[in-house]
Amino acid sequence: MLKTSLSLWSADLSNLESEIKKSEPYSDFYHLDVADGRYAETLLFFPDLVKSIRVHTQVPFEVHLICENPEKWINPFQQAGADRIIFYPGTSADHNRLVQSITDGKMEVGVSLAVRQGVEELEPFWETMDLVVVLGTDVGIKGVTDVADGTYEKIEALVAEREKRGLSFEIEADGAIRRETVPLLKKAGADIVVPG
C-alpha cells in the first residue's frame, strides 16, 4: 500500500495545529521542507517552528534539508523532534560524518535526488540510507502538475538496485503529486508520495 508523507509547506502556516489535526488520519509522515535560501532560493521551516508543532502529533516528522552544509542542522532538528533527516548528495564535505550524526541522533537517513541527479549519486550511501527521495520537480518549486522527464525511470532504476543489492530502503516521490501522477509513480515502484 502506498504511504503518504504530507507536506506542511502547502498547509495554512498561520494555523498549523489545526492543519495537522485535520490531516493526521491520512498521514504516515509529515514532510517538512527546510530551505536556507542558498541551495534553493526559498526560505522554509526552521527548528523552533518544528519544535512548536511536534507537540500536536505523534506522526513521524521527516525533515528535508534543502540546504548547504546540512550537518549544522542535524542536532537542532533532532532536538526539535525530527524522526528522519533527508539531505542532498554533494551538500556536505564529509558525508560519512553527516550520516553518523544522523544515526547517532536516533534518526533515519534519507538521501534526496534532484531532477538532474542520477542514481549513481547514491554510491556512498547504499548501505546506510533508509530512504531515497526522488524529486519530480526542480528544487524549491511547488504547484507543478507534470513530473520531470526521467522521474519514473529513476524510480524503476532504484527498485532494480534495491533488489540487486538486497536492500530495504524506501522510495519516496516528491513533486508534481497529482491524481493522475500517483498511479504512475506507484507503478514505477514508489513506496511513499508527498502530497501537499
GIKAJO-V493050 format. One record per residue. N is the residue number from 0. RES is the residue in three letters. SS is DSSP state (@ for helix, = for strand, . for the rest). OMEGA is omega in degrees with one decimal (none if undefined). Layout:
# GIKAJO-V493050
n->N res->RES ss->SS omega->OMEGA
n->N res->RES ss->SS omega->OMEGA
This chain:
# GIKAJO-V493050
n->0 res->MET ss->. omega->-179.1
n->1 res->LEU ss->. omega->177.3
n->2 res->LYS ss->= omega->176.6
n->3 res->THR ss->= omega->172.1
n->4 res->SER ss->= omega->-172.0
n->5 res->LEU ss->= omega->-179.1
n->6 res->SER ss->= omega->178.0
n->7 res->LEU ss->@ omega->174.5
n->8 res->TRP ss->@ omega->-177.6
n->9 res->SER ss->@ omega->-179.3
n->10 res->ALA ss->. omega->171.6
n->11 res->ASP ss->. omega->-172.7
n->12 res->LEU ss->@ omega->178.1
n->13 res->SER ss->@ omega->-176.1
n->14 res->ASN ss->@ omega->-173.5
n->15 res->LEU ss->@ omega->179.6
n->16 res->GLU ss->@ omega->179.6
n->17 res->SER ss->@ omega->-179.9
n->18 res->GLU ss->@ omega->178.9
n->19 res->ILE ss->@ omega->-178.7
n->20 res->LYS ss->@ omega->-179.0
n->21 res->LYS ss->@ omega->-173.7
n->22 res->SER ss->@ omega->-174.5
n->23 res->GLU ss->@ omega->-179.4
n->24 res->PRO ss->@ omega->-176.3
n->25 res->TYR ss->@ omega->-171.3
n->26 res->SER ss->. omega->168.8
n->27 res->ASP ss->. omega->176.3
n->28 res->PHE ss->= omega->163.2
n->29 res->TYR ss->= omega->-177.0
n->30 res->HIS ss->= omega->-176.8
n->31 res->LEU ss->= omega->178.0
n->32 res->ASP ss->= omega->178.7
n->33 res->VAL ss->= omega->-178.3
n->34 res->ALA ss->= omega->-174.8
n->35 res->ASP ss->= omega->-178.4
n->36 res->GLY ss->. omega->-178.4
n->37 res->ARG ss->. omega->178.1
n->38 res->TYR ss->. omega->170.3
n->39 res->ALA ss->. omega->-174.7
n->40 res->GLU ss->. omega->-177.3
n->41 res->THR ss->. omega->168.5
n->42 res->LEU ss->= omega->-177.8
n->43 res->LEU ss->. omega->-169.7
n->44 res->PHE ss->. omega->179.3
n->45 res->PHE ss->. omega->-171.2
n->46 res->PRO ss->@ omega->-178.2
n->47 res->ASP ss->@ omega->178.3
n->48 res->LEU ss->@ omega->177.9
n->49 res->VAL ss->@ omega->178.9
n->50 res->LYS ss->@ omega->-177.6
n->51 res->SER ss->@ omega->179.4
n->52 res->ILE ss->@ omega->-179.8
n->53 res->ARG ss->@ omega->-176.3
n->54 res->VAL ss->. omega->-174.2
n->55 res->HIS ss->. omega->-179.0
n->56 res->THR ss->. omega->173.2
n->57 res->GLN ss->. omega->178.4
n->58 res->VAL ss->. omega->-178.4
n->59 res->PRO ss->= omega->177.1
n->60 res->PHE ss->= omega->168.4
n->61 res->GLU ss->= omega->-176.6
n->62 res->VAL ss->= omega->-176.4
n->63 res->HIS ss->= omega->-175.6
n->64 res->LEU ss->= omega->177.8
n->65 res->ILE ss->= omega->-172.0
n->66 res->CYS ss->. omega->173.0
n->67 res->GLU ss->. omega->179.6
n->68 res->ASN ss->. omega->-175.9
n->69 res->PRO ss->. omega->-176.9
n->70 res->GLU ss->@ omega->-178.8
n->71 res->LYS ss->@ omega->-178.8
n->72 res->TRP ss->@ omega->-175.4
n->73 res->ILE ss->@ omega->-177.3
n->74 res->ASN ss->@ omega->178.5
n->75 res->PRO ss->@ omega->-179.9
n->76 res->PHE ss->@ omega->173.4
n->77 res->GLN ss->@ omega->177.8
n->78 res->GLN ss->@ omega->-179.2
n->79 res->ALA ss->@ omega->176.1
n->80 res->GLY ss->. omega->178.4
n->81 res->ALA ss->. omega->176.3
n->82 res->ASP ss->. omega->-177.9
n->83 res->ARG ss->= omega->177.0
n->84 res->ILE ss->= omega->179.9
n->85 res->ILE ss->= omega->179.9
n->86 res->PHE ss->= omega->179.1
n->87 res->TYR ss->= omega->173.3
n->88 res->PRO ss->. omega->176.2
n->89 res->GLY ss->. omega->-179.8
n->90 res->THR ss->. omega->-179.5
n->91 res->SER ss->. omega->178.0
n->92 res->ALA ss->. omega->-176.8
n->93 res->ASP ss->. omega->-175.7
n->94 res->HIS ss->@ omega->177.9
n->95 res->ASN ss->@ omega->178.8
n->96 res->ARG ss->@ omega->178.1
n->97 res->LEU ss->@ omega->179.8
n->98 res->VAL ss->@ omega->-179.9
n->99 res->GLN ss->@ omega->-179.5
n->100 res->SER ss->@ omega->177.2
n->101 res->ILE ss->@ omega->-178.7
n->102 res->THR ss->@ omega->175.5
n->103 res->ASP ss->@ omega->177.5
n->104 res->GLY ss->. omega->178.8
n->105 res->LYS ss->. omega->177.8
n->106 res->MET ss->. omega->176.3
n->107 res->GLU ss->= omega->-176.9
n->108 res->VAL ss->= omega->174.8
n->109 res->GLY ss->= omega->177.3
n->110 res->VAL ss->= omega->-175.6
n->111 res->SER ss->= omega->177.2
n->112 res->LEU ss->= omega->175.3
n->113 res->ALA ss->. omega->-175.7
n->114 res->VAL ss->. omega->-176.4
n->115 res->ARG ss->. omega->176.4
n->116 res->GLN ss->. omega->-178.7
n->117 res->GLY ss->. omega->-179.2
n->118 res->VAL ss->@ omega->-179.5
n->119 res->GLU ss->@ omega->177.8
n->120 res->GLU ss->@ omega->-176.8
n->121 res->LEU ss->@ omega->-174.7
n->122 res->GLU ss->. omega->-179.7
n->123 res->PRO ss->. omega->-167.4
n->124 res->PHE ss->. omega->-172.0
n->125 res->TRP ss->. omega->-172.6
n->126 res->GLU ss->. omega->-172.8
n->127 res->THR ss->. omega->-174.4
n->128 res->MET ss->. omega->176.8
n->129 res->ASP ss->. omega->-171.8
n->130 res->LEU ss->= omega->167.5
n->131 res->VAL ss->= omega->176.3
n->132 res->VAL ss->= omega->178.3
n->133 res->VAL ss->= omega->178.1
n->134 res->LEU ss->= omega->177.6
n->135 res->GLY ss->. omega->176.7
n->136 res->THR ss->. omega->177.8
n->137 res->ASP ss->. omega->-178.3
n->138 res->VAL ss->. omega->174.9
n->139 res->GLY ss->. omega->-178.6
n->140 res->ILE ss->. omega->172.1
n->141 res->LYS ss->. omega->178.5
n->142 res->GLY ss->. omega->179.0
n->143 res->VAL ss->. omega->-175.5
n->144 res->THR ss->. omega->-178.3
n->145 res->ASP ss->. omega->176.9
n->146 res->VAL ss->. omega->-179.7
n->147 res->ALA ss->. omega->175.7
n->148 res->ASP ss->. omega->176.2
n->149 res->GLY ss->. omega->-177.4
n->150 res->THR ss->@ omega->-178.5
n->151 res->TYR ss->@ omega->180.0
n->152 res->GLU ss->@ omega->178.0
n->153 res->LYS ss->@ omega->177.0
n->154 res->ILE ss->@ omega->177.7
n->155 res->GLU ss->@ omega->178.2
n->156 res->ALA ss->@ omega->177.8
n->157 res->LEU ss->@ omega->176.2
n->158 res->VAL ss->@ omega->-179.9
n->159 res->ALA ss->@ omega->178.7
n->160 res->GLU ss->@ omega->179.3
n->161 res->ARG ss->@ omega->179.8
n->162 res->GLU ss->@ omega->-178.4
n->163 res->LYS ss->@ omega->-176.6
n->164 res->ARG ss->@ omega->-179.6
n->165 res->GLY ss->. omega->-177.4
n->166 res->LEU ss->. omega->-175.4
n->167 res->SER ss->. omega->178.9
n->168 res->PHE ss->. omega->176.7
n->169 res->GLU ss->= omega->179.1
n->170 res->ILE ss->= omega->-177.4
n->171 res->GLU ss->= omega->177.7
n->172 res->ALA ss->= omega->-175.6
n->173 res->ASP ss->= omega->178.9
n->174 res->GLY ss->. omega->-179.7
n->175 res->ALA ss->. omega->177.8
n->176 res->ILE ss->. omega->-176.5
n->177 res->ARG ss->. omega->-179.3
n->178 res->ARG ss->@ omega->-177.1
n->179 res->GLU ss->@ omega->-179.0
n->180 res->THR ss->@ omega->-175.9
n->181 res->VAL ss->@ omega->179.0
n->182 res->PRO ss->@ omega->179.8
n->183 res->LEU ss->@ omega->177.2
n->184 res->LEU ss->@ omega->177.5
n->185 res->LYS ss->@ omega->179.5
n->186 res->LYS ss->@ omega->178.7
n->187 res->ALA ss->@ omega->177.7
n->188 res->GLY ss->. omega->178.6
n->189 res->ALA ss->. omega->177.1
n->190 res->ASP ss->. omega->-174.2
n->191 res->ILE ss->= omega->170.5
n->192 res->VAL ss->= omega->-177.6
n->193 res->VAL ss->= omega->177.4
n->194 res->PRO ss->. omega->175.5
n->195 res->GLY ss->. omega->none
